């Protein structure tokens, strides 16, 4: 087994090949060093930590090489050339080596790709999703996660590729024929999550549907930005109409988030949404 210094050096070379679109260099490394598709980068050097910082202590902790194709966290903007081919190469190397963690790697990489606004902007998000799903990644859960970053096409594509349709996704994507059935079986927690996701996406029609269902407007979903209310997230979305729907239905305009100690008006001022700030002031908000 290679030591941490050797692993870090090989990962640095492989990631550099990915980031520069040097597919021949990447293929050479994969052919000669199976650890690149087997091992996790448990002790990354400054070459990576200086670029993505805290992500290495959070959602990008001890990454596999495959994770790097997603550009989430962002190292490069625009997306590197040849990223789809690089992804196929890494998967192919893992398959040849019969790596037992490959399903785990595929699933988490698909999640990262679903989140990635860089992949969306580069026009390769759906192609990357197809490569990963064709190799065995499960699309379940991807629609909700893609919508957290407003990756609408990715959410719809995951559903086309077999992802289970959730209430939150149906509401945000306007799948009206499916909403009544999903509402009929939804738990309170699923409705609360849907409320936050709809607010985050500025979906006033979805918010109205949930309001008619009697959802708690000030509930904080434990599964999505639990520090804030739907009104905070509607402000963040920049949608004045979504804000109005919530306020006029009785959402608490004085609610304080637990991460930044900010009210919805404070969020509007910080996010430079003057029309939303003016509306909230008209309704008596302070902050």
C-alpha positions in Angstrom: 0.0 0.0 0.0 1.4 3.4 -0.9 2.1 5.9 1.8 0.1 9.1 2.2 2.8 11.3 0.4 2.9 9.0 -2.6 -0.9 8.8 -2.8 -1.2 12.6 -2.6 1.4 13.1 -5.4 -0.4 10.6 -7.7 -3.8 12.2 -7.0 -2.3 15.6 -7.7 -1.0 14.4 -11.1 -4.3 12.7 -12.0 -6.4 15.7 -11.0 -4.1 17.9 -13.0 -4.7 15.7 -16.0 -8.5 15.9 -15.5 -8.3 19.7 -15.0 -6.2 20.3 -18.1 -8.2 17.8 -20.3 -5.0 15.7 -20.8 -6.8 12.4 -21.3 -3.7 10.6 -22.4 -1.8 11.5 -19.2 -4.8 10.4 -17.2 -5.0 7.1 -19.0 -1.3 6.5 -18.4 -1.7 7.1 -14.6 -4.8 4.9 -14.4 -3.0 2.1 -16.2 0.0 2.2 -13.9 -1.4 3.1 -10.5 -4.6 1.2 -9.6 -4.6 2.9 -6.2 -6.1 6.0 -8.0 -9.4 4.2 -8.4 -9.1 2.1 -5.2 -8.0 4.5 -2.5 -9.4 7.7 -1.1 -7.3 10.8 -0.7 -7.1 10.8 3.1 -4.4 13.4 3.5 -4.6 16.0 0.7 -1.8 18.5 0.3 -1.9 22.3 0.0 -2.4 21.9 -3.8 -6.0 20.9 -3.0 -6.7 22.4 0.4 -5.7 25.9 -0.8 -8.3 25.6 -3.6 -11.4 24.1 -1.9 -10.6 24.6 1.8 -13.5 23.7 4.1 -15.1 21.3 1.6 -12.4 18.8 2.5 -13.7 18.8 6.1 -17.3 18.5 4.9 -19.0 17.0 1.8 -15.7 16.4 0.0 -13.9 14.6 2.9 -11.4 12.0 1.8 -12.4 12.1 -1.9 -12.2 9.4 -4.5 -10.6 10.4 -7.8 -14.0 10.0 -9.5 -15.5 12.7 -7.4 -13.3 15.3 -9.0 -15.1 15.1 -12.4 -18.1 16.9 -10.9 -16.5 20.3 -10.3 -18.4 20.5 -7.0 -16.6 22.0 -5.1 -15.4 24.2 -7.8 -11.7 24.2 -8.9 -12.2 25.2 -12.5 -14.6 27.5 -14.3 -15.2 26.7 -17.1 -15.4 23.0 -17.0 -12.2 21.2 -18.2 -12.3 19.8 -21.7 -12.7 16.1 -22.1 -14.5 15.7 -18.8 -16.9 13.1 -20.1 -14.1 11.0 -21.5 -12.1 11.4 -18.3 -15.1 10.1 -16.4 -15.5 7.1 -18.6 -11.7 6.4 -18.2 -11.9 6.4 -14.4 -15.0 4.2 -14.3 -13.4 1.8 -16.8 -10.2 1.5 -14.7 -12.3 0.8 -11.6 -14.3 -1.8 -13.4 -11.1 -3.6 -14.7 -9.8 -3.7 -11.2 -13.1 -4.9 -9.8 -13.1 -2.2 -7.2 -15.7 -3.1 -4.6 -16.5 0.5 -3.7 -17.3 1.5 -7.3 -21.1 1.6 -6.6 -20.5 3.9 -3.7 -18.2 6.1 -5.8 -20.7 6.2 -8.7 -23.7 7.2 -6.5 -21.8 10.0 -4.7 -20.3 11.3 -7.9 -23.8 11.5 -9.4 -25.0 13.5 -6.4 -22.1 15.9 -6.9 -22.8 16.2 -10.6 -26.5 16.8 -9.8 -25.4 19.7 -7.6 -22.8 21.2 -9.9 -23.7 24.5 -11.5 -20.4 24.4 -13.3 -21.4 21.2 -15.1 -24.8 22.8 -15.9 -23.2 25.9 -17.3 -20.8 23.9 -19.4 -23.6 21.9 -20.9 -22.2 18.5 -19.9 -24.3 17.8 -16.8 -26.7 15.5 -18.5 -24.0 13.7 -20.3 -22.1 13.1 -17.1 -25.2 11.9 -15.4 -25.8 9.4 -18.3 -22.2 8.0 -18.0 -22.6 7.5 -14.3 -26.1 6.0 -14.4 -25.2 3.7 -17.3 -22.3 2.4 -15.1 -24.7 1.7 -12.3 -25.3 4.9 -10.3 -28.8 5.2 -8.9 -30.7 8.3 -9.9 -33.0 8.2 -6.8 -32.7 11.3 -4.7 -31.0 13.3 -7.4 -34.1 15.4 -8.4 -34.4 16.9 -4.9 -30.7 17.5 -4.7 -30.4 19.0 -8.1 -33.2 21.4 -7.3 -31.3 22.7 -4.3 -29.0 24.4 -6.8 -31.9 25.1 -9.3 -30.5 22.5 -11.7 -34.0 22.0 -13.3 -32.8 20.1 -16.4 -30.8 17.7 -14.2 -33.8 17.0 -12.0 -36.0 16.2 -15.0 -33.3 14.1 -16.5 -32.9 12.0 -13.4 -36.6 11.3 -13.4 -36.4 10.3 -17.1 -33.6 7.9 -16.1 -35.7 6.3 -13.4 -35.5 8.3 -10.3 -38.5 8.0 -8.0 -40.6 11.2 -8.2 -41.0 13.0 -4.9 -43.5 15.5 -3.8 -40.9 18.2 -3.7 -39.7 17.6 -7.2 -43.2 17.3 -8.6 -44.2 20.6 -7.1 -41.0 22.4 -8.2 -41.1 21.0 -11.7 -44.8 21.5 -12.3 -45.8 17.8 -12.6 -49.3 18.6 -11.8 -50.9 15.2 -12.6 -48.7 13.6 -10.0 -49.1 16.1 -7.1 -52.5 15.0 -5.7 -51.4 11.4 -5.2 -48.0 12.4 -3.7 -49.7 14.8 -1.4 -52.1 12.1 -0.2 -49.3 10.0 1.1 -46.8 12.7 2.1 -45.7 13.0 5.7 -45.5 16.3 7.5 -41.7 16.2 7.2 -42.0 15.7 3.4 -44.3 18.6 3.1 -42.0 20.8 5.2 -39.1 19.8 3.0 -41.1 20.6 -0.1 -42.1 24.0 1.3 -38.4 24.9 1.8 -37.4 23.6 -1.6 -40.2 25.4 -3.4 -39.3 28.6 -1.6 -35.7 28.2 -2.5 -36.7 27.9 -6.2 -39.1 30.8 -6.0 -42.1 28.6 -7.0 -45.1 30.5 -5.9 -47.6 28.1 -7.4 -46.0 25.2 -5.5 -46.1 27.3 -2.3 -49.8 28.0 -2.8 -50.5 24.3 -3.1 -48.7 23.5 0.1 -50.4 26.4 1.9 -53.8 24.9 0.9 -52.6 21.7 2.5 -52.1 23.5 5.8 -48.4 23.1 6.0 -46.7 25.0 8.8 -45.2 28.1 7.1 -42.6 28.6 9.8 -41.5 25.0 10.1 -37.8 24.4 9.6 -37.0 21.3 7.7 -34.3 19.1 9.3 -33.3 17.9 5.8 -32.8 21.2 4.0 -31.2 24.4 5.5 -32.7 23.8 9.0 -31.3 27.2 10.2 -34.0 29.1 8.1 -37.6 29.3 7.3 -39.3 29.1 3.9 -39.6 32.9 3.9 -35.8 33.3 4.3 -35.3 31.0 1.3 -38.0 32.7 -0.8 -36.1 36.0 -0.2 -32.8 34.2 -1.1 -34.4 33.1 -4.4 -35.1 36.7 -5.4 -38.7 36.0 -6.2 -40.9 38.8 -4.9 -44.0 36.8 -5.8 -42.9 33.8 -3.7 -42.2 36.2 -0.8 -45.7 37.7 -1.2 -47.4 34.3 -1.2 -45.8 33.3 2.1 -46.3 36.7 3.8 -49.9 37.0 2.8 -50.5 33.5 4.0 -49.2 34.4 7.5 -45.4 33.6 7.4 -43.5 35.2 10.3 -41.7 38.2 8.9 -39.7 38.6 12.1 -38.3 35.0 12.1 -34.6 34.9 12.8 -32.3 32.3 11.2 -30.0 30.4 13.5 -26.9 30.5 11.3 -26.6 34.3 10.7 -29.1 35.7 13.1 -30.9 37.4 10.3 -34.5 38.2 9.6 -36.0 37.9 6.1 -35.5 41.7 5.7 -31.9 41.3 6.7 -31.5 38.6 4.0 -33.1 40.8 1.4 -30.7 43.7 2.3 -27.7 41.4 2.3 -28.7 39.7 -1.0 -29.4 43.1 -2.7 -33.1 42.5 -3.3 -34.4 46.0 -3.0 -38.0 45.3 -4.2 -38.3 42.5 -1.6 -36.8 44.7 1.1 -39.3 47.5 0.3 -42.2 45.0 0.4 -41.2 43.6 3.7 -40.8 47.0 5.2 -44.3 47.9 4.0 -45.5 44.9 5.9 -43.8 46.1 9.1 -40.6 44.1 9.0 -37.6 45.3 10.8 -34.0 44.1 10.7 
